[in-house]
Amino acid sequence: MHLLLLRYTRQFKNCLKNGGHVEFTIDLIKGSERSCRIVGNNRLNALLEAGMKRFIWCVPLLILLVALLPVSVNGEAAEWTEGNADFTEWDFHKDGSANLDGEWKLYWKRLLMPDSFVQGELPNAARGEGAMVPGQWGGQRWGGERLSNRGYGTYRLTFTLSESASERTMGLYIRSVATAYRLWVNGEELAANGTVGVDRQTMVPRNVPRTVYFQPRAGNNEIVVQVSNFVQRKGGIWESIRLGTADDIAGERERNLMTDLFIVGSLVLMGLYHVCLYMFRRKDRIPLYFGILCLAISVRTMVLGETAGMSVFPFIPWETGVKLEYGSACVAFLMFMLYANGRYPNKASRLTNRCSAAVQSLVLALVLLTPADLYTRIMLPYQLIVVLPTILYVISIYARAAWKRREGSLADGIGFAIMAIAIVNDILYYNQAVATGTWMPFGLLFLLFMQAIQVSAKFSKAFHTAEALGGQLKEANATLERKVSERTAALSAANGRLEEANQELLRMEQFRKQLLANISHELGTPLTSIKGYASAMMDGIVDGGDPKYARRIHERTLLLERVIDDLIELTKLETRQLSFHFKEYDALPLLRRMFEQYAAEWAVEEGLRFIWKEETPFPAHKQIMIKADGIRLEQVLSNILGNARKYAGGDIVVSVCLETADGAEYALCVKVIDAGPGIPEEEIPYIFDRFYRGKHGGSAKQAGSGLGLAICKEIMAYHQGSIGFVKDESARNVFYFRIPASLR
């Protein structure tokens, strides 16, 4: 049947492609032929191609609708007369296998052996009458009476093969005979299912597909089949027996078996997957209903069709297999209804759901608790009274959901429609109204396909929603972070201002304390001298008109003024209250200008010689740049030159050189060299301390506040430089200071 359907499908495609037409005939029952003429043209072909391109997602639906068409075997495979079929014109190699569908001889209430059909051996009373195969006994007439499905009999068919066909090994594919049989071909017994008997006690039921192979004879061949049934509602050969070459028959059996196993595997996997979904989220029962539905259909598929389950577990009794067949159908339909109601609970009636569930449960209990002869007889009323109305009820649910444009209702409706068509088809097929085969597994697979589309759409929508929410959350986080940053910055700024204020207060307090300590320490000596000279003059000890003492008082006053000024400046430097104004200078012109200013002034006054010296050649076309406060830098240089002027015993040399640190950074080093008495070695570590004047004493002219070098040290610290004192190889005094520099 499947090969012929494929052949007609190809002819149909060619018809549409070429703009021609094709005819085929469908045989359903004896004396009733239905013909279908399919006419195609180029316009229809273009319309179909455009539709397929535009609605490619409908391809599975179209395939399933075509597959569900009630197509049977072409009646032209053989010429039939009463109990005889002529296949001499049929090429089994080219045309494939053929169904032995037609009128067989039936010998009712007789279990005959092949030897019993020797010509003239049977009495007239035992002559057979025509019976349609496939077809159950019930409803057919034999000897003027309507037959019952409970009974036994013998089928006989003679068929004629061509000379070429008789040279090949042939095969028979027997799918379903209710419910026990023995089969002979040309007098040789080739197959048996169960035990054929004349009553319920003597027969053993068994119903599994079989394939047998034989070497045919040229001309007439004979098939004899003994059949008995006392255990279920239908009896006889009610599915087609296939005749073909051994390779074709074996191939058909394997393809059908693989198809069933594929369907079973797919349904089991999807069923377990949906049950696991329910286990992880028990609040939603829809996955549970759908999972049990898949598992129930997989069980039904295992015991129907190719009965793969019976092949894997041959020890399962026939009665148990039938209970699994009917029980799984009841469970599947119950789960199908619950699934549909769960998808759209607002559209379903609770009373209808409960009544339907109660009926389904009652039928399931009958299947499990009663023998097959009873519950198989109630299946047709159950299908007509319960199943079909329930399907219509569920259709109304989906129709209302689609009318309200509920999300996913269209895809659900299409999937359910195909599933409903499959259910109706199975009802008609198992009642022999059509010869299409069972299609419920395929309908469920299509429903799974639509379910997958729904899940994909939901996942996609959830993903987009998550992306949108993620973007909103990110934006909210950014806004929150910005607000937190702004408030943190404002708080930090406030804290910074408060900290600065605190530091300023601390510096002012430190300045005050240090200033008071310095004043109390340093002003004591000059004030004592002034007070002593003034007391002596008032007491007449010394002559008040003597200018020597007045000059001394004046000198001490000047010293006191200078000490006060230096103390204030040093205290400001140490407490970071003095502002510096840094600029970039070209170092050599700046220092040379300062040097020339002081050298010209002091050389005339003191009679000293000032010498400018550049120790190392400076890079050509490069400027040595320093970042400094020019006034403060001049203060350092003038202080060092002033000290050299006081104690120099000869020339005063100002030497400038460029030094490198780690081969990358530069420092400008300025040295002031004199040949004065120098500083004792033990005093060198203390010369930059405040108020340190050394032990060499000195005249009033040479006397200082002892704060000059301390001030220079603080100024160089502001410039991130350094200041120091060494003696060179000639024992000359060398005061130097370094300041960071760069080349430009």
HELIX and SHEET records of a PDB file:
HELIX    1   1 HIS A    2  ASN A   18  1                                  17    
HELIX    2   2 ASN A   42  ARG A   54  1                                  13    
HELIX    3   3 ILE A   56  CYS A   58  5                                   3    
HELIX    4   4 VAL A   59  ALA A   67  1                                   9    
HELIX    5   5 GLY A   75  ALA A   77  5                                   3    
HELIX    6   6 PHE A   92  ASP A   95  1                                   4    
HELIX    7   7 PRO A  114  PHE A  117  5                                   4    
HELIX    8   8 ASN A  124  ALA A  126  5                                   3    
HELIX    9   9 ALA A  165  GLU A  167  5                                   3    
HELIX   10  10 ALA A  246  PHE A  280  1                                  35    
HELIX   11  11 ILE A  286  VAL A  303  1                                  18    
HELIX   12  12 ALA A  308  VAL A  312  1                                   5    
HELIX   13  13 TRP A  318  ARG A  343  1                                  26    
HELIX   14  14 PRO A  345  LYS A  347  5                                   3    
HELIX   15  15 ARG A  350  LEU A  369  1                                  20    
HELIX   16  16 ALA A  372  TYR A  375  1                                   4    
HELIX   17  17 MET A  379  TYR A  382  1                                   4    
HELIX   18  18 GLN A  383  VAL A  387  3                                   5    
HELIX   19  19 LEU A  388  TRP A  403  1                                  16    
HELIX   20  20 SER A  409  TYR A  430  1                                  22    
HELIX   21  21 MET A  440  GLU A  522  1                                  83    
HELIX   22  22 GLY A  524  ASP A  539  1                                  16    
HELIX   23  23 PRO A  547  GLU A  574  1                                  28    
HELIX   24  24 ALA A  587  GLU A  606  1                                  20    
HELIX   25  25 GLY A  630  TYR A  647  1                                  18    
HELIX   26  26 GLU A  681  TYR A  686  5                                   6    
HELIX   27  27 GLY A  708  TYR A  718  1                                  11    
SHEET    1   A 2 HIS A  21  ILE A  29  0                                        
SHEET    2   A 2 SER A  32  VAL A  39 -1                                        
SHEET    1   B 5 GLU A  79  THR A  81  0                                        
SHEET    2   B 5 ASN A  84  ASP A  86 -1                                        
SHEET    3   B 5 GLY A 151  LEU A 161  1                                        
SHEET    4   B 5 GLY A 102  TRP A 108 -1                                        
SHEET    5   B 5 GLU A 129  VAL A 133 -1                                        
SHEET    1   C 6 GLU A  79  THR A  81  0                                        
SHEET    2   C 6 ASN A  84  ASP A  86 -1                                        
SHEET    3   C 6 GLY A 151  LEU A 161  1                                        
SHEET    4   C 6 GLY A 219  ASN A 229 -1                                        
SHEET    5   C 6 ALA A 180  VAL A 185 -1                                        
SHEET    6   C 6 GLU A 188  ASN A 193 -1                                        
SHEET    1   D 4 ALA A  98  ASN A  99  0                                        
SHEET    2   D 4 ILE A 241  THR A 245 -1                                        
SHEET    3   D 4 MET A 170  ILE A 174 -1                                        
SHEET    4   D 4 ARG A 210  PHE A 214 -1                                        
SHEET    1   E 2 ARG A 141  TRP A 142  0                                        
SHEET    2   E 2 GLU A 145  ARG A 146 -1                                        
SHEET    1   F 2 VAL A 177  ALA A 178  0                                        
SHEET    2   F 2 GLY A 236  ILE A 237 -1                                        
SHEET    1   G 6 LYS A 583  ASP A 586  0                                        
SHEET    2   G 6 ILE A 624  ALA A 628 -1                                        
SHEET    3   G 6 ASN A 733  LEU A 743 -1                                        
SHEET    4   G 6 GLU A 665  ASP A 674 -1                                        
SHEET    5   G 6 ILE A 652  ALA A 661 -1                                        
SHEET    6   G 6 PHE A 610  GLU A 614  1                                        
SHEET    1   H 4 LYS A 583  ASP A 586  0                                        
SHEET    2   H 4 ILE A 624  ALA A 628 -1                                        
SHEET    3   H 4 ASN A 733  LEU A 743 -1                                        
SHEET    4   H 4 SER A 722  LYS A 727 -1                                        
END                                                                             
